[in-house]
């Protein structure tokens, strides 16, 4: 029932009764009477954590959203073209027939609305739209009879149509409970010099970060108990940053805090953690981090758990879309801002694209090549690889790799099966085409693109098979059909698949 609801940290979590009680009560209200909730708060205030915890509470105790459950959709800071892909992906998760999934955003929203009204089971589910930056997108979520929108700011026009819940920062006692659980502010008859020094530091840190939960959680794990120690760690962090550090940690308190937390880790962990900035802002399968770090998954999970204890990320195991228990990592957006150097996603492929991000993606692509050679279609469907690896290759400027993938029928077949739609493939073809310089490759990409534009809607979401699609719709004298025939014959000979028109 908890479809893609984010992971919960097992450490540094404080149950905030007043805030949680209001969330739970409001969730019960919309389950009973329908309605929309807008959850707001500063970056790092714990909005996603609070909503996730409240949902888990009401669904696990059986009081809400049974048997329909929840659909969690991460939106993020994206343009309208990317929002189209997000909404198409939601259509697939709802198991809408491919013929009912149009190409334009307003048509997709209208199609979802009609589909949900015909399917009561899904119509009564709750939809959560997380980290919505652009308030103009709110209107596209009106199809949900029960919805939660998580956003940093409040749109005053929504006050009449949404129940607004603001997630506050920690109070001083709450912050102290996280930083120093043994310290009881109500029982301090004789303040020893040590306690006085600690309290002076804690007060200054609380006011500096205004009780921001993420900052308090990170600070609590740095193991600092005096202003002198804090100044020493800050100096170490500044010395370890290069002179051209884009974070400008001296002028950004939260980035300074993250740098200080990293400063206290072994060098290997610092480097591994920074590499995570290569990934997109979604839950990251440990299989992907295994590729990036070039470690087996059990070692990756152990290292992630150590970083989790430092409040830098969350990791756990969840059942995925294929009903497989899989390990995942989740990074807070503020942490991702730090790792990705506040790079605008619209500049990913420009001449000024950040060299560090390019280097991180180059590591991922190089390690993937080392593992799979030319057979990238052997990677498991982890819900991330086939959806995003072309984008990573473009960010690494690995255009030769991209050309290889987008002209490999077996890889395309694996991608279409994993994504259960041709739309993601069409989007990749459009992105790749502008970087291809070889005319013969351009012609191949054009043939695929035109073929998918003409017949792509005939690929069913239940039994997507690109090879069978080519056998059905490409002229038998075309080289594409001949290549598909060769691959199908090999697969059929090994009983891997059965194909028609052979």
N, C-alpha and C positions, 0 to 999 in steps of 0.2 A: 504493500500500500504506500510505502514511503519512496516514491519513484524519484531517484536522484536527489533526495533531501541530503544536504551536505553533512559531512562528518562532524562529530562533536569531540572537542578536546577532552581528554581524561584528566588533564592537569590544568592548573591555573583557572579553573572555572568556579565562579561564585553564583549560587542560586539566588537571584534577586527576587524576593518574594512578591513585592508590590508590583514590579514591572511584569513578572511572569503571571501573576494572578489576573492582571488586566488583559494580557494577551490571551490567556486560556479562556477567560470569560467571553471575550470578543469572538474568538474562534467558535465557541459553542453557539453564540448568537447567529453567526452567519451560516453555520451548519443547519440551524433550525429555520431561519427566516431568509437566508441568502443575503448577499451584500458584499461590499468591497472594503478592504482595510489598507490604509497607507501607513507603512512603518518607516519612520525617518530617524535620523541621527547622524552625527559626524562620522567620517571615515575612521574605522577602528573602534567605534562605540559598542560593537557587538550586536548589530541589527540582525545579521544573518544567523548568528549563534542563538539569539533569543527566539527568533521565529522557528528555527530548526528544533530547539528544545521544546518549545510550546507544542509544535506539531507532533513531535514524538510522544509527548505526554498524553495528548488527547486521543491520539490514534492507538497507542499501545494499551491504554486502559479501556478502550472500546467505547468511549463517550462521544466521539465525533468521527465523521467522514467514513463510516462503515456502510456498505462494503466497497465504497467507491475510491477512497484513498486520496492521494495528493500527487500532483505533477509539478515538479520544481523546474523552472526554466531560467537559466542564467542569461541575462541580456547584456549587461555591461555597457561600456562606452563605445558604441558602434554606430555606423552610418545606416541609412535606410536599406541599402543593398544587403548588408549583413543581417539586418532584421528580417528581411525576406527569407534568408536561409534558416534563421532561428525558427520562424513560424512554419516553414516547410518541414523542418525536423520535428516540430510538435505534431504536425499532421501525421507523420509516419509513426510517432509514438502512440497516437490515438488509433492507429491502424485504419486510417481513412483510405478508401480505394484510390489508386494513383490517378484515375480519370477525374477525380474530384479535386485534385490539387492544381490550381492555376499558377500563373507566373507572377502576377502583380499583387502587391501587398494587400490592397483593399479587397481584392477578389479572394485572396487566401483567407482573410479574416471572415468575410461573408460565408465562405465555404465551411469554415470551422463552425461558425454559428449554426448553420443549417444542419450540419452533421451532428452536433451535440444535442440539438433539439429532437432529433430522431433517435438518439441513443441516450436514454435516461440514465443509464449506469454511469456514463462519462459526464453527462450534463451536471450531475450532482457532486462530482469530484471538486476539490479545491485546487486552484491553479496559483502558483507562487511565481511572480516575476521579480527576480533578484537583481539588485544593483542597476536600476534603471536611471541612467543619467539624463536622458532627453525626455522632458515632460510631454512633448508632442506625441510620444509613443503610447501614452496612457490610453488614448482613445482606441488603440488597436487591441486592447485587452478586455474590452467591454463584452465580448462574447461569453466570458466566464460568469456564471451565475454566482459563484463564490470565488473571490480572488484576494490575494495579498500582493501588494506592490511594495518593494523595498527600495527606497531612494534616499539620497542624502539631504535633499531639500524638499520643502513643502510647497506645492502649487496651491495658492489660496483659492483658486477656482474649484478645487476638489473638496473643500470643506463641507459642502452641502451634499456631496454624493459618496464620500468615503468616511469611515471611522479612522481618525488620525491618531496614531500612537507614536509618541516620541521616546526613543530609547535614551535615557539620560546617562551621563558619565557617572563614574563611581563617586559616592560621597567619601569624605575623608576616612571614616571608620571602615567602609568597604575596602578602600585602597589599602589601609593598614592590614586588614585581614588577609589580603592577597600577598602583600610584601613580607609581612612578618606575623604569621598566624599565632605565634606564641606570645605576642605582645598584646596585652589587654589594656585598652585605653581607659577602661573604667576602674582598673586596679593599679594605680601608680602612686602609692603613698609617699615613697621616697625615691625621687628621680636620681639614679646613680649617674655619674659622669658619662658612662657608656651609653645608658639609655637616652640621656639628654642629647648626646652627639647624634645618635641614630634618629631621634625624633626631629632634630633640626634638619637632617638630610631628607627624611621622608616628607616633611612639610614643604621644603623647597622643591622637591621632585613633584609632589602633588600639584602645587601651584603652577609649576612650569608646564606640566602636561594636562592641567585642568581636569585631572581624574580620568583621562582617556583610558578605557579598559585595556586596549592593546598595549599601550605604553606601560601601564602599571604591571601587566603580566610579564612583559619582557624585562622590565627593571627588577622585578622580584627574583629573576633567575640569574642576574649578573653577579650576585653575591657581593654587594657593596654596602658598607655600614657606616661610612663617614664621608664628609664633604671632601676630605683629603684624598680618600680612595677614589671617589668619583672624578675629581680633577685629574688624577693620575691615569685613570682608564680613558678619559676623554683625550688626554694628550697622546696616549698610545694609539687610539683610533685615528687621530688626525695625522700622526706620523705614518701610519700604514696606508693612508689614502694618497693617491697620486696627486700632483699639483693641478691636474686638469680633471679631477673627479667631478663628474656631472651632478653628483648628489649635493654638492655644496653643504657638507654636513655641519659646518660651523654656523650656517644660517638657518638650518632646518632641524629643530629639536628631535623630531621623531626619527629622522635619518641618522642623527648623531647617536641616538639610543640603539638603533639597529646595528650601527657600526661598532658600538661598544660591546654589544652582545657577541658579535662575530669576533671581536678582538680577544675575547676570553676563550675562544675555541681553538683546537689544534688547526694548523695550517690546512691540512687535508680537508677538514670539514668546512672551512671558509670557502675553499675553491669549489667543493662539491655543491654547497648551498648556492653560491653565486651562479652556477651553471643552470640552476632551476629557472632563471630568468628567461631562458629560451622558450619556455612553454607558454601556451595561451592561458587566459584567465578562466580556467574551468578545473574540475577535478582531474588530476593527472594519474593515469594508471602507473603502477610501479614497474610494469613491463617497459614503459617508455623511459622511466628514470634509469632502469637497468641498461638500456641502450646508451643513454647519455653519459652515465657514469662509468660504463663498461665494467659493471660488477654483477654477479648473480643476484637474483631477486631477494634471496634470504639476507644477504649482506646489505642490500639497499634498504630493506625494511628496518634492520637493526640501526643503521645510521640515521634513517629518518626519525626513528623513535628518540634518539639522542637529541636531534634538533627540535623535536616536539617538546621535550622536557625543557628546552630553552624558550618555549613559547613562540618559536619562529614559524611553525607550521603545524598542521594536523595530519596524522596518518592513521589509517584503520583498514579493515577489510569489509567489503560489501558485496552483496549478490548483484551481478551486472545484468545487462539486457539479454544475455544468453543463458541466464540462470547459473552462472559460474561465480564462485566465490573468488573475488579479485581484490588485491591490495590497491589502495588509492592514497594520494597525497593532495591536500588542499592548502592553498596559500591565500592569506588575506590580501585584499586589493592594495592596502597600504604597503605591505611587504613587496607585492609585485611592482608597485610604483618605484620602490627603492631598487629592486633588481633590474628592472627594465629602463632605469634612468629617465623615467618620465617621457619616454619617446612616444610621439603621436603615432597611433597605428596607421594613420593615412600615409605616413612617410616611409612605410616599411621597405619600399623598393627604390627610393630616391637615391640620388648621388650622395646625399648627406647622411644617409642612414648610419646609425651609430655602429662603430667598428667593433665594440665589445659584444653587442647583440649578434652581429654577423659572425663573430668568432664562436660564440656559444652554439649557434645553429650549425656552424661548420663542424664542430665536434660531434653533434648529433648525427649529421648526415654521414660523416666519415666512419663513425662507429657502426652505423646501419649498413654501409657498404661492406665493411669488414665482416659483418656477421652473415649477410645474405648474398653478397656478390651481385648478380643480376636477377636474383629471385626474391625480390622484396615481397611478392605475393605470399610468401611462406609465413609472414608475421601473423600472429594471432589477431583476431578481431577483438581488440580491447576497448573499442568505442572512441579511440583517439587517433590511432596511427593512420588509418585510411582517410579519415576526415581532415587531417591537418599536415601530413608529412610533405605534401607538395608545397604548401605555404612555407614550411620550415626550409625546404630546399631553396626556394626563391629568396628567403631572407639570408641564406648562406651564399647567395649568388652561384649556386651549384646548378647552372643552367644545363650542363650536359646530363646530369642526373635526371633533371626534370624532363628533358627530351626523351631520355630512355624510358622513364616511367609512362609518360603519356602516349608512347607509341608501342607499349607492351600490352598485348591483348589480355594476357593472363593476369597482369597486375590490375588492369582496368576492370576485368571481371571480378577480381577480389574486392576492389574498391566499391563497385556498384552493389555487390552482395552485402558488404558491410554497411554501406550507407542506405541501402534499400531504396535508392532513388537515383535518377540521372542528373538531378539538378546540381548536386555537389560536383559531379564530373564536368558539367557544362561550365560551372563557375571556375574550376581549375583550368579548363581549356582556354577560357577568356584571359585569365591571369597569365598563363604561360605563353600565349601566342605572341605577345609584344616583346618577349625576350629571345625568341627563336630567330636565328640568323640563317640557318640552312634552309634553302628553298624546298628541298624534298621533304624535310620535316614539317615545314609550314603546310605543305599540301596534304600530308597525312592528318595533321591536326584539323585542317579545314574539312576534310572528308568525314572525320569522326563527328565534328561539331554539327555539320549539316545533316548527317544521318540521325543524330540524337534530336536535333530540333524537329525533324520531320516525323520520326517514328518513336521518339523516347517515351511518349505517354503510354505506349503499348507494353512497356516493361512493367510487369505486375510487382507489387511490393512483397507479396508472399513468396514468390519463386523467382527472384531476380537472377537472371543468368545472361551475362553479356555475350558469351560465346553462342548460346542458342539464339539470341537476338540477332547476331550477325548472320548466322546461318539462315534465319528466316527472311531477312530484309535486304541483304546486300546481294547484288548481282553476282552470280556464280563465277563470272570471268574476272571479277575484281580481285586484286591481290589480297584485300582484307578478308574476303570470303574464303580464299584459298588458305590463308594463314589460320583462320578460325577452324577450318575443316581439319587441318593438320593437328591442331591442339585437341580438338574434340575427339579425333580418332585415337590419340594417345591416351586421353583420359578414359575413353570408353573401353580401350583394350585392357586397362588396369582396373576396370569396374568402378572407377571413381565417380563416373557420371554416365547418364544415358542421354544421347542426343538424337534428334530427328533430322531428317534431310541429309543424312550421311550417305 
